[in-house]
């Protein structure tokens, strides 16, 4: 699975790439043996292109990032967690359509841009 628009993270690099990102960072948790992960891989790549100016995409293979996945409560893959200023803002798990993922990302970004919505 090749992602041209996403940085690749491991347990050692996740904090630098996602948590300390200047832009909001969308962490995509996946595994090469995961069928649903392979199914949505092209969607994630398209989303990375669609949001290239507003989001940093970081992919993490859970086999190389078990500690990170466990510490964040990732129990099912594929999963996405949006981080803003180092804090998780939203999480989505399971294979979903591009439209469904885009709707979630837009909601998360709206929440970031308008903190009053999160109360």
C-alpha positions in Angstrom: 0.0 0.0 0.0 1.6 3.2 -1.1 0.6 6.6 0.1 2.1 9.5 -1.8 0.3 12.2 0.1 0.8 10.9 3.7 3.8 10.7 5.9 4.7 7.3 7.4 4.9 7.1 11.1 6.2 4.5 13.6 6.0 4.5 17.4 9.3 6.5 17.4 8.1 9.2 14.9 4.4 9.5 15.5 4.7 12.3 18.1 6.9 14.4 15.8 4.7 13.8 12.7 1.2 14.0 14.1 1.1 15.3 17.7 3.5 18.2 17.1 2.2 19.1 13.6 1.5 22.8 12.9 -1.5 21.8 10.8 -4.3 19.5 12.2 -3.1 16.0 11.6 -5.2 13.1 10.5 -3.6 9.8 11.7 -4.6 6.8 9.6 -4.1 3.4 11.4 -3.9 0.4 9.1 -2.2 -2.9 8.4 -1.1 -4.6 5.2 -3.1 -7.8 6.1 -6.3 -5.8 6.7 -8.8 -6.2 3.8 -10.9 -3.1 4.7 -7.7 -1.1 5.0 -6.7 -2.0 1.4 -10.3 -1.2 0.3 -10.2 2.4 1.6 -6.5 3.1 0.8 -7.3 4.9 -2.5 -10.0 6.9 -0.6 -7.5 8.0 2.0 -5.1 9.0 -0.7 -7.8 11.1 -2.4 -8.7 12.7 0.9 -5.0 13.5 1.5 -5.0 15.3 -1.9 -8.4 17.0 -1.2 -7.2 18.4 2.2 -3.6 19.0 1.4 -3.8 22.7 2.4 -5.6 22.2 5.7 -4.6 18.8 7.0 -1.4 16.7 7.4 -2.1 13.0 6.8 0.0 10.6 8.7 -0.3 6.8 8.2 0.8 4.3 10.8 0.9 0.6 10.2 -0.3 -0.9 13.5 2.3 -3.7 13.2 5.0 -1.0 13.4 3.1 1.3 15.7 1.5 -1.1 18.2 2.4 1.0 21.2 0.9 4.2 19.7 -2.3 2.4 18.6 -2.8 0.9 22.0 -2.1 4.2 23.8 -4.7 5.9 21.7 -7.3 3.2 22.1 -7.3 2.0 18.5 -9.1 -1.4 18.7 -10.3 -1.7 15.1 -8.7 -0.8 11.8 -8.9 1.0 9.6 -9.2 3.9 12.0 -8.6 7.6 11.7 -7.9 10.1 14.5 -7.7 13.9 14.0 -5.3 15.7 16.2 -5.2 19.5 16.7 -2.6 21.0 19.0 -1.7 17.5 20.1 -5.2 16.6 21.2 -7.5 14.1 19.6 -10.5 15.9 18.2 -12.4 13.0 16.5 -12.1 9.4 15.7 -13.6 7.2 12.9 -13.2 3.4 12.6 -14.1 0.9 9.9 -14.2 1.1 6.2 -16.4 4.0 5.1 -17.2 5.8 1.9 -15.3 8.8 0.8 -18.4 10.9 1.3 -18.8 9.6 4.9 -15.2 10.3 5.8 -15.3 13.7 4.2 -18.3 14.6 6.2 -16.6 13.6 9.4 -13.4 15.5 8.5 -15.4 18.6 7.7 -17.3 18.3 11.0 -14.0 18.0 12.9 -12.5 20.9 11.0 -15.6 23.0 11.7 -15.3 22.1 15.4 -11.6 23.2 15.4 -12.4 26.5 13.7 -15.4 27.2 15.9 -14.7 25.8 19.4 -18.2 26.9 20.6 -19.6 23.9 18.6 -17.8 21.4 20.8 -19.9 22.4 23.9 
